[in-house]
Amino acid sequence: MQQTVNISVVIATYNRPDALRAVIEAFFLQDEQQFEVIVADDGSTDNTRACVAELQARAPFPLRHIWQEDCGFRLARARNLGIAAAQGDYLIFLDGDCIPQPSFIRQHRKLAEPGYMVTGSRVLLSEALTAQVLAGAIDPLRTSAWGQLKLRLSGGLNKLLQLWCHLPDLRRKSDRFSWRRIKGCNMAAWRSDIERINGFDESFTGWGHEDADFVLRLFNAGVLRKDGAFATEVLHLWHREAVRDQASSNQARVAARMQDKTVRATLGLAK
């Protein structure tokens, strides 16, 4: 069953075409190519549109660009537009500054299981190493083990074992909700489950916690989690911290939804 899963990757982006290019080109190198990529653009300028158009001409898989007007931070709505455009029955959500390993799609496909979603993890890059990666001076994923170790020791990477070791699909499941390792930059869920909770909640505006709300509502709907660590790690390029203008109020809303067992988004896929 898992070998026939149709996968869509929804990549969220905003005005960072150099990082987006590095991410999509990493998908060119996946060790399997049975997937599609949807760029969910939260209002970027024409530089991103031109970048995607050039990549579309070379992509060995379907690559589409979904854009919405820049009206502030509306990541939830951008992702919902990506979901609506996607053809797959299993969706992987990734940020446009997170570079996947060559086995990323294959590992996510192995972990896909009805009744579960997957929350992955990331390896953080320093500002200096990020600049080198975007300049094409180095590719940490194609560097020798010794070269990767030197990057770790110099502080370029914040961890390394997760890149070296891919563990089997054992002891990953949990029947309890946890706030740990909820990262919207790398997670996956079945379309049927996403539709059941009405997708991401677009009433979450400003930075923060729309991903935690998404995972919590899936849990409230009976969807459990698998831990994707040591299988689905991505390289998270350095960036300045976002302005957290709505973070505290968004967090309070998620906490309230844990208490009242909210399942469906207030403003989601079904308008």
Phi and psi restraints in degrees (value plus and minus 20) as a CYANA .aco file:
   2 GLN   PHI     -84.4   -44.4
   2 GLN   PSI     -46.2    -6.2
   3 GLN   PHI     -92.0   -52.0
   3 GLN   PSI     -33.9     6.1
   4 THR   PHI    -125.2   -85.2
   4 THR   PSI     -12.5    27.5
   5 VAL   PHI     -83.9   -43.9
   5 VAL   PSI     107.7   147.7
   6 ASN   PHI    -109.4   -69.4
   6 ASN   PSI     100.5   140.5
   7 ILE   PHI    -128.0   -88.0
   7 ILE   PSI     113.3   153.3
   8 SER   PHI    -137.3   -97.3
   8 SER   PSI     112.9   152.9
   9 VAL   PHI    -124.3   -84.3
   9 VAL   PSI     101.2   141.2
  10 VAL   PHI    -125.1   -85.1
  10 VAL   PSI      91.7   131.7
  11 ILE   PHI    -124.4   -84.4
  11 ILE   PSI      96.2   136.2
  12 ALA   PHI    -103.5   -63.5
  12 ALA   PSI     116.7   156.7
  13 THR   PHI    -167.4  -127.4
  13 THR   PSI     137.8   177.8
  14 TYR   PHI    -177.8  -137.8
  14 TYR   PSI      87.3   127.3
  15 ASN   PHI      31.1    71.1
  15 ASN   PSI      24.5    64.5
  16 ARG   PHI    -161.8  -121.8
  16 ARG   PSI      45.8    85.8
  17 PRO   PHI     -84.1   -44.1
  17 PRO   PSI     -49.5    -9.5
  18 ASP   PHI     -85.2   -45.2
  18 ASP   PSI     -61.7   -21.7
  19 ALA   PHI     -88.9   -48.9
  19 ALA   PSI     -63.0   -23.0
  20 LEU   PHI     -79.4   -39.4
  20 LEU   PSI     -61.3   -21.3
  21 ARG   PHI     -79.0   -39.0
  21 ARG   PSI     -65.8   -25.8
  22 ALA   PHI     -82.0   -42.0
  22 ALA   PSI     -58.3   -18.3
  23 VAL   PHI     -86.4   -46.4
  23 VAL   PSI     -70.0   -30.0
  24 ILE   PHI     -87.0   -47.0
  24 ILE   PSI     -58.9   -18.9
  25 GLU   PHI     -84.5   -44.5
  25 GLU   PSI     -47.8    -7.8
  26 ALA   PHI     -86.9   -46.9
  26 ALA   PSI     -50.2   -10.2
  27 PHE   PHI     -91.0   -51.0
  27 PHE   PSI     -44.9    -4.9
  28 PHE   PHI     -80.6   -40.6
  28 PHE   PSI     -46.3    -6.3
  29 LEU   PHI    -120.1   -80.1
  29 LEU   PSI      -9.5    30.5
  30 GLN   PHI     -82.8   -42.8
  30 GLN   PSI     126.2   166.2
  31 ASP   PHI    -100.4   -60.4
  31 ASP   PSI     -17.2    22.8
  32 GLU   PHI    -165.5  -125.5
  32 GLU   PSI     128.3   168.3
  33 GLN   PHI    -140.0  -100.0
  33 GLN   PSI       1.1    41.1
  34 GLN   PHI    -110.9   -70.9
  34 GLN   PSI      55.9    95.9
  35 PHE   PHI    -185.1  -145.1
  35 PHE   PSI     152.2   192.2
  36 GLU   PHI    -148.7  -108.7
  36 GLU   PSI     140.0   180.0
  37 VAL   PHI    -144.4  -104.4
  37 VAL   PSI     110.2   150.2
  38 ILE   PHI    -135.4   -95.4
  38 ILE   PSI      99.9   139.9
  39 VAL   PHI    -107.9   -67.9
  39 VAL   PSI      94.5   134.5
  40 ALA   PHI    -118.2   -78.2
  40 ALA   PSI      80.7   120.7
  41 ASP   PHI    -121.0   -81.0
  41 ASP   PSI     100.3   140.3
  42 ASP   PHI    -107.8   -67.8
  42 ASP   PSI      22.0    62.0
  43 GLY   PHI      79.9   119.9
  43 GLY   PSI       7.6    47.6
  44 SER   PHI     -85.8   -45.8
  44 SER   PSI     141.6   181.6
  45 THR   PHI     -96.0   -56.0
  45 THR   PSI    -198.7  -158.7
  46 ASP   PHI     -85.1   -45.1
  46 ASP   PSI     -37.7     2.3
  47 ASN   PHI     -79.4   -39.4
  47 ASN   PSI     -60.4   -20.4
  48 THR   PHI     -90.4   -50.4
  48 THR   PSI     -60.6   -20.6
  49 ARG   PHI     -79.2   -39.2
  49 ARG   PSI     -63.9   -23.9
  50 ALA   PHI     -86.1   -46.1
  50 ALA   PSI     -59.0   -19.0
  51 CYS   PHI     -80.1   -40.1
  51 CYS   PSI     -68.2   -28.2
  52 VAL   PHI     -84.9   -44.9
  52 VAL   PSI     -60.0   -20.0
  53 ALA   PHI     -80.2   -40.2
  53 ALA   PSI     -61.7   -21.7
  54 GLU   PHI     -86.5   -46.5
  54 GLU   PSI     -59.1   -19.1
  55 LEU   PHI     -90.0   -50.0
  55 LEU   PSI     -54.5   -14.5
  56 GLN   PHI     -78.5   -38.5
  56 GLN   PSI     -55.2   -15.2
  57 ALA   PHI     -87.6   -47.6
  57 ALA   PSI     -40.5    -0.5
  58 ARG   PHI    -131.1   -91.1
  58 ARG   PSI     -29.5    10.5
  59 ALA   PHI     -88.0   -48.0
  59 ALA   PSI     113.3   153.3
  60 PRO   PHI    -105.8   -65.8
  60 PRO   PSI      -7.7    32.3
  61 PHE   PHI    -164.7  -124.7
  61 PHE   PSI     142.9   182.9
  62 PRO   PHI     -82.3   -42.3
  62 PRO   PSI     110.7   150.7
  63 LEU   PHI    -153.8  -113.8
  63 LEU   PSI      99.6   139.6
  64 ARG   PHI    -146.0  -106.0
  64 ARG   PSI     134.9   174.9
  65 HIS   PHI    -140.7  -100.7
  65 HIS   PSI      95.7   135.7
  66 ILE   PHI    -130.3   -90.3
  66 ILE   PSI     102.5   142.5
  67 TRP   PHI    -142.0  -102.0
  67 TRP   PSI     124.1   164.1
  68 GLN   PHI    -149.1  -109.1
  68 GLN   PSI     137.5   177.5
  69 GLU   PHI     -82.2   -42.2
  69 GLU   PSI     124.3   164.3
  70 ASP   PHI     -96.8   -56.8
  70 ASP   PSI      80.1   120.1
  71 CYS   PHI    -143.9  -103.9
  71 CYS   PSI      21.5    61.5
  72 GLY   PHI      72.5   112.5
  72 GLY   PSI    -196.9  -156.9
  73 PHE   PHI     -91.0   -51.0
  73 PHE   PSI      86.8   126.8
  74 ARG   PHI    -151.3  -111.3
  74 ARG   PSI      34.3    74.3
  75 LEU   PHI     -80.8   -40.8
  75 LEU   PSI     -61.2   -21.2
  76 ALA   PHI     -78.9   -38.9
  76 ALA   PSI     -64.5   -24.5
  77 ARG   PHI     -87.2   -47.2
  77 ARG   PSI     -60.7   -20.7
  78 ALA   PHI     -79.5   -39.5
  78 ALA   PSI     -63.0   -23.0
  79 ARG   PHI     -86.2   -46.2
  79 ARG   PSI     -58.9   -18.9
  80 ASN   PHI     -82.9   -42.9
  80 ASN   PSI     -58.5   -18.5
  81 LEU   PHI     -82.8   -42.8
  81 LEU   PSI     -58.3   -18.3
  82 GLY   PHI     -84.9   -44.9
  82 GLY   PSI     -61.6   -21.6
  83 ILE   PHI     -81.1   -41.1
  83 ILE   PSI     -65.4   -25.4
  84 ALA   PHI     -82.4   -42.4
  84 ALA   PSI     -52.2   -12.2
  85 ALA   PHI    -104.3   -64.3
  85 ALA   PSI     -39.0     1.0
  86 ALA   PHI     -93.2   -53.2
  86 ALA   PSI     128.8   168.8
  87 GLN   PHI    -121.2   -81.2
  87 GLN   PSI     -35.7     4.3
  88 GLY   PHI     -95.9   -55.9
  88 GLY   PSI     140.1   180.1
  89 ASP   PHI    -115.5   -75.5
  89 ASP   PSI     -22.9    17.1
  90 TYR   PHI    -155.5  -115.5
  90 TYR   PSI     106.3   146.3
  91 LEU   PHI    -136.1   -96.1
  91 LEU   PSI     111.2   151.2
  92 ILE   PHI    -127.1   -87.1
  92 ILE   PSI     108.3   148.3
  93 PHE   PHI    -123.7   -83.7
  93 PHE   PSI     109.8   149.8
  94 LEU   PHI    -159.8  -119.8
  94 LEU   PSI     129.5   169.5
  95 ASP   PHI    -111.6   -71.6
  95 ASP   PSI     134.3   174.3
  96 GLY   PHI     -95.2   -55.2
  96 GLY   PSI      -8.3    31.7
  97 ASP   PHI    -146.7  -106.7
  97 ASP   PSI       3.8    43.8
  98 CYS   PHI    -140.8  -100.8
  98 CYS   PSI      90.7   130.7
  99 ILE   PHI    -109.2   -69.2
  99 ILE   PSI     102.8   142.8
 100 PRO   PHI    -101.8   -61.8
 100 PRO   PSI     129.8   169.8
 101 GLN   PHI     -89.8   -49.8
 101 GLN   PSI     141.0   181.0
 102 PRO   PHI     -79.0   -39.0
 102 PRO   PSI     -44.3    -4.3
 103 SER   PHI    -116.4   -76.4
 103 SER   PSI     -10.2    29.8
 104 PHE   PHI     -76.7   -36.7
 104 PHE   PSI     -72.2   -32.2
 105 ILE   PHI     -83.9   -43.9
 105 ILE   PSI     -65.6   -25.6
 106 ARG   PHI     -81.0   -41.0
 106 ARG   PSI     -62.0   -22.0
 107 GLN   PHI     -87.9   -47.9
 107 GLN   PSI     -61.5   -21.5
 108 HIS   PHI     -83.9   -43.9
 108 HIS   PSI     -58.8   -18.8
 109 ARG   PHI     -83.1   -43.1
 109 ARG   PSI     -59.6   -19.6
 110 LYS   PHI     -83.7   -43.7
 110 LYS   PSI     -54.3   -14.3
 111 LEU   PHI    -103.7   -63.7
 111 LEU   PSI     -36.1     3.9
 112 ALA   PHI     -82.6   -42.6
 112 ALA   PSI     106.5   146.5
 113 GLU   PHI    -171.7  -131.7
 113 GLU   PSI     112.1   152.1
 114 PRO   PHI     -74.2   -34.2
 114 PRO   PSI     118.6   158.6
 115 GLY   PHI      70.3   110.3
 115 GLY   PSI     -21.9    18.1
 116 TYR   PHI    -152.8  -112.8
 116 TYR   PSI     131.3   171.3
 117 MET   PHI    -134.5   -94.5
 117 MET   PSI     146.5   186.5
 118 VAL   PHI    -142.1  -102.1
 118 VAL   PSI     110.5   150.5
 119 THR   PHI    -130.7   -90.7
 119 THR   PSI      98.0   138.0
 120 GLY   PHI    -108.9   -68.9
 120 GLY   PSI    -190.0  -150.0
 121 SER   PHI    -158.5  -118.5
 121 SER   PSI    -198.2  -158.2
 122 ARG   PHI    -163.2  -123.2
 122 ARG   PSI     137.4   177.4
 123 VAL   PHI    -131.6   -91.6
 123 VAL   PSI     101.7   141.7
 124 LEU   PHI    -102.9   -62.9
 124 LEU   PSI     116.5   156.5
 125 LEU   PHI    -122.2   -82.2
 125 LEU   PSI     127.4   167.4
 126 SER   PHI     -93.4   -53.4
 126 SER   PSI     147.2   187.2
 127 GLU   PHI     -81.2   -41.2
 127 GLU   PSI     -62.1   -22.1
 128 ALA   PHI     -86.6   -46.6
 128 ALA   PSI     -65.4   -25.4
 129 LEU   PHI     -87.3   -47.3
 129 LEU   PSI     -56.9   -16.9
 130 THR   PHI     -78.6   -38.6
 130 THR   PSI     -63.7   -23.7
 131 ALA   PHI     -81.4   -41.4
 131 ALA   PSI     -59.5   -19.5
 132 GLN   PHI     -86.5   -46.5
 132 GLN   PSI     -61.5   -21.5
 133 VAL   PHI     -82.9   -42.9
 133 VAL   PSI     -66.8   -26.8
 134 LEU   PHI     -90.3   -50.3
 134 LEU   PSI     -42.6    -2.6
 135 ALA   PHI    -104.4   -64.4
 135 ALA   PSI     -24.6    15.4
 136 GLY   PHI      58.4    98.4
 136 GLY   PSI      -5.8    34.2
 137 ALA   PHI    -100.5   -60.5
 137 ALA   PSI     -42.9    -2.9
 138 ILE   PHI    -175.3  -135.3
 138 ILE   PSI     127.5   167.5
 139 ASP   PHI    -145.3  -105.3
 139 ASP   PSI      81.2   121.2
 140 PRO   PHI     -77.9   -37.9
 140 PRO   PSI     -48.1    -8.1
 141 LEU   PHI     -97.0   -57.0
 141 LEU   PSI     -39.0     1.0
 142 ARG   PHI    -132.8   -92.8
 142 ARG   PSI      -8.3    31.7
 143 THR   PHI    -106.4   -66.4
 143 THR   PSI     131.1   171.1
 144 SER   PHI     -81.2   -41.2
 144 SER   PSI     142.6   182.6
 145 ALA   PHI     -78.8   -38.8
 145 ALA   PSI     -58.6   -18.6
 146 TRP   PHI     -85.5   -45.5
 146 TRP   PSI     -61.2   -21.2
 147 GLY   PHI     -84.4   -44.4
 147 GLY   PSI     -59.7   -19.7
 148 GLN   PHI     -85.7   -45.7
 148 GLN   PSI     -59.4   -19.4
 149 LEU   PHI     -82.1   -42.1
 149 LEU   PSI     -60.1   -20.1
 150 LYS   PHI     -85.5   -45.5
 150 LYS   PSI     -57.1   -17.1
 151 LEU   PHI     -84.0   -44.0
 151 LEU   PSI     -58.2   -18.2
 152 ARG   PHI     -87.3   -47.3
 152 ARG   PSI     -65.7   -25.7
 153 LEU   PHI     -87.7   -47.7
 153 LEU   PSI     -48.6    -8.6
 154 SER   PHI    -105.9   -65.9
 154 SER   PSI     -23.7    16.3
 155 GLY   PHI      70.0   110.0
 155 GLY   PSI     -13.2    26.8
 156 GLY   PHI     -89.4   -49.4
 156 GLY   PSI     -54.0   -14.0
 157 LEU   PHI    -139.1   -99.1
 157 LEU   PSI     123.0   163.0
 158 ASN   PHI    -109.8   -69.8
 158 ASN   PSI     -29.6    10.4
 159 LYS   PHI    -181.2  -141.2
 159 LYS   PSI     142.0   182.0
 160 LEU   PHI    -157.5  -117.5
 160 LEU   PSI     -54.8   -14.8
 161 LEU   PHI     -76.7   -36.7
 161 LEU   PSI     -54.4   -14.4
 162 GLN   PHI     -85.2   -45.2
 162 GLN   PSI     -45.3    -5.3
 163 LEU   PHI    -102.8   -62.8
 163 LEU   PSI     -49.5    -9.5
 164 TRP   PHI    -105.2   -65.2
 164 TRP   PSI     -51.3   -11.3
 165 CYS   PHI    -136.7   -96.7
 165 CYS   PSI     100.8   140.8
 166 HIS   PHI    -128.2   -88.2
 166 HIS   PSI      92.8   132.8
 167 LEU   PHI    -109.0   -69.0
 167 LEU   PSI     133.1   173.1
 168 PRO   PHI     -88.4   -48.4
 168 PRO   PSI     148.5   188.5
 169 ASP   PHI     -99.8   -59.8
 169 ASP   PSI      49.7    89.7
 170 LEU   PHI    -152.9  -112.9
 170 LEU   PSI     121.7   161.7
 171 ARG   PHI      36.6    76.6
 171 ARG   PSI      13.2    53.2
 172 ARG   PHI    -117.4   -77.4
 172 ARG   PSI     -38.3     1.7
 173 LYS   PHI    -105.5   -65.5
 173 LYS   PSI     127.5   167.5
 174 SER   PHI    -160.5  -120.5
 174 SER   PSI     119.1   159.1
 175 ASP   PHI    -121.9   -81.9
 175 ASP   PSI      -8.3    31.7
 176 ARG   PHI    -137.8   -97.8
 176 ARG   PSI     127.7   167.7
 177 PHE   PHI     -99.2   -59.2
 177 PHE   PSI     119.2   159.2
 178 SER   PHI    -158.8  -118.8
 178 SER   PSI     123.3   163.3
 179 TRP   PHI     -99.5   -59.5
 179 TRP   PSI     -31.7     8.3
 180 ARG   PHI     -88.5   -48.5
 180 ARG   PSI     118.3   158.3
 181 ARG   PHI      36.4    76.4
 181 ARG   PSI      21.5    61.5
 182 ILE   PHI    -113.9   -73.9
 182 ILE   PSI      85.2   125.2
 183 LYS   PHI    -149.4  -109.4
 183 LYS   PSI      87.9   127.9
 184 GLY   PHI     -82.3   -42.3
 184 GLY   PSI     -35.6     4.4
 185 CYS   PHI     -92.3   -52.3
 185 CYS   PSI     -29.9    10.1
 186 ASN   PHI    -183.0  -143.0
 186 ASN   PSI      71.4   111.4
 187 MET   PHI    -176.8  -136.8
 187 MET   PSI     144.7   184.7
 188 ALA   PHI    -165.4  -125.4
 188 ALA   PSI     129.8   169.8
 189 ALA   PHI    -177.6  -137.6
 189 ALA   PSI     140.7   180.7
 190 TRP   PHI     -95.9   -55.9
 190 TRP   PSI     121.2   161.2
 191 ARG   PHI     -75.8   -35.8
 191 ARG   PSI     -62.5   -22.5
 192 SER   PHI     -80.4   -40.4
 192 SER   PSI     -57.9   -17.9
 193 ASP   PHI     -92.0   -52.0
 193 ASP   PSI     -58.6   -18.6
 194 ILE   PHI     -83.0   -43.0
 194 ILE   PSI     -62.9   -22.9
 195 GLU   PHI     -87.1   -47.1
 195 GLU   PSI     -53.0   -13.0
 196 ARG   PHI     -83.5   -43.5
 196 ARG   PSI     -52.7   -12.7
 197 ILE   PHI    -117.9   -77.9
 197 ILE   PSI     -13.7    26.3
 198 ASN   PHI      47.3    87.3
 198 ASN   PSI      10.9    50.9
 199 GLY   PHI      48.9    88.9
 199 GLY   PSI    -178.0  -138.0
 200 PHE   PHI     -94.5   -54.5
 200 PHE   PSI     130.1   170.1
 201 ASP   PHI    -111.5   -71.5
 201 ASP   PSI      89.9   129.9
 202 GLU   PHI     -92.8   -52.8
 202 GLU   PSI     -28.3    11.7
 203 SER   PHI     -95.1   -55.1
 203 SER   PSI     -30.3     9.7
 204 PHE   PHI    -102.5   -62.5
 204 PHE   PSI      86.5   126.5
 205 THR   PHI    -137.1   -97.1
 205 THR   PSI     139.9   179.9
 206 GLY   PHI      56.7    96.7
 206 GLY   PSI     148.6   188.6
 207 TRP   PHI     -88.9   -48.9
 207 TRP   PSI     119.9   159.9
 208 GLY   PHI      88.9   128.9
 208 GLY   PSI     111.4   151.4
 209 HIS   PHI      55.9    95.9
 209 HIS   PSI     -18.0    22.0
 210 GLU   PHI     -86.4   -46.4
 210 GLU   PSI     -47.6    -7.6
 211 ASP   PHI     -93.7   -53.7
 211 ASP   PSI     -61.1   -21.1
 212 ALA   PHI     -83.0   -43.0
 212 ALA   PSI     -59.5   -19.5
 213 ASP   PHI     -81.8   -41.8
 213 ASP   PSI     -62.6   -22.6
 214 PHE   PHI     -79.8   -39.8
 214 PHE   PSI     -68.4   -28.4
 215 VAL   PHI     -87.4   -47.4
 215 VAL   PSI     -60.5   -20.5
 216 LEU   PHI     -82.3   -42.3
 216 LEU   PSI     -64.9   -24.9
 217 ARG   PHI     -88.0   -48.0
 217 ARG   PSI     -52.3   -12.3
 218 LEU   PHI     -82.3   -42.3
 218 LEU   PSI     -63.1   -23.1
 219 PHE   PHI     -82.3   -42.3
 219 PHE   PSI     -63.5   -23.5
 220 ASN   PHI     -81.4   -41.4
 220 ASN   PSI     -46.9    -6.9
 221 ALA   PHI    -106.4   -66.4
 221 ALA   PSI     -19.6    20.4
 222 GLY   PHI      77.3   117.3
 222 GLY   PSI     -12.9    27.1
 223 VAL   PHI    -110.1   -70.1
 223 VAL   PSI     100.9   140.9
 224 LEU   PHI    -112.5   -72.5
 224 LEU   PSI     154.3   194.3
 225 ARG   PHI    -133.2   -93.2
 225 ARG   PSI     126.8   166.8
 226 LYS   PHI    -132.7   -92.7
 226 LYS   PSI     122.0   162.0
 227 ASP   PHI    -107.4   -67.4
 227 ASP   PSI     100.2   140.2
 228 GLY   PHI    -111.1   -71.1
 228 GLY   PSI     -11.2    28.8
 229 ALA   PHI     -82.9   -42.9
 229 ALA   PSI     130.4   170.4
 230 PHE   PHI      40.1    80.1
 230 PHE   PSI      13.2    53.2
 231 ALA   PHI    -175.8  -135.8
 231 ALA   PSI     -65.6   -25.6
 232 THR   PHI    -138.7   -98.7
 232 THR   PSI       3.0    43.0
 233 GLU   PHI     -78.6   -38.6
 233 GLU   PSI     125.8   165.8
 234 VAL   PHI    -142.7  -102.7
 234 VAL   PSI     138.5   178.5
 235 LEU   PHI    -110.1   -70.1
 235 LEU   PSI      95.2   135.2
 236 HIS   PHI    -113.6   -73.6
 236 HIS   PSI      89.6   129.6
 237 LEU   PHI     -85.1   -45.1
 237 LEU   PSI     125.7   165.7
 238 TRP   PHI     -84.9   -44.9
 238 TRP   PSI     124.4   164.4
 239 HIS   PHI    -174.4  -134.4
 239 HIS   PSI     140.1   180.1
 240 ARG   PHI     -87.6   -47.6
 240 ARG   PSI     128.8   168.8
 241 GLU   PHI     -84.5   -44.5
 241 GLU   PSI     119.2   159.2
 242 ALA   PHI     -90.5   -50.5
 242 ALA   PSI     134.9   174.9
 243 VAL   PHI     -89.8   -49.8
 243 VAL   PSI     104.1   144.1
 244 ARG   PHI    -118.6   -78.6
 244 ARG   PSI      35.1    75.1
 245 ASP   PHI     -87.9   -47.9
 245 ASP   PSI     -51.9   -11.9
 246 GLN   PHI    -132.0   -92.0
 246 GLN   PSI     -11.7    28.3
 247 ALA   PHI     -80.1   -40.1
 247 ALA   PSI     -65.2   -25.2
 248 SER   PHI     -87.3   -47.3
 248 SER   PSI     -62.0   -22.0
 249 SER   PHI     -88.8   -48.8
 249 SER   PSI     -58.0   -18.0
 250 ASN   PHI     -82.9   -42.9
 250 ASN   PSI     -61.0   -21.0
 251 GLN   PHI     -82.9   -42.9
 251 GLN   PSI     -60.6   -20.6
 252 ALA   PHI     -83.9   -43.9
 252 ALA   PSI     -57.3   -17.3
 253 ARG   PHI     -85.4   -45.4
 253 ARG   PSI     -60.1   -20.1
 254 VAL   PHI     -85.4   -45.4
 254 VAL   PSI     -61.9   -21.9
 255 ALA   PHI     -80.9   -40.9
 255 ALA   PSI     -59.6   -19.6
 256 ALA   PHI     -85.6   -45.6
 256 ALA   PSI     -56.1   -16.1
 257 ARG   PHI     -91.1   -51.1
 257 ARG   PSI     -44.9    -4.9
 258 MET   PHI     -86.4   -46.4
 258 MET   PSI     -57.3   -17.3
 259 GLN   PHI     -93.7   -53.7
 259 GLN   PSI     -61.1   -21.1
 260 ASP   PHI    -114.7   -74.7
 260 ASP   PSI     -16.5    23.5
 261 LYS   PHI      42.1    82.1
 261 LYS   PSI      17.1    57.1
 262 THR   PHI     -78.6   -38.6
 262 THR   PSI     117.8   157.8
 263 VAL   PHI    -133.1   -93.1
 263 VAL   PSI     -70.2   -30.2
 264 ARG   PHI    -115.4   -75.4
 264 ARG   PSI     121.8   161.8
 265 ALA   PHI     -84.4   -44.4
 265 ALA   PSI     122.8   162.8
 266 THR   PHI     -82.1   -42.1
 266 THR   PSI     -65.0   -25.0
 267 LEU   PHI    -153.3  -113.3
 267 LEU   PSI      82.5   122.5
 268 GLY   PHI    -157.3  -117.3
 268 GLY   PSI    -160.5  -120.5
 269 LEU   PHI     -82.2   -42.2
 269 LEU   PSI     -62.5   -22.5
 270 ALA   PHI    -107.4   -67.4
 270 ALA   PSI      77.1   117.1
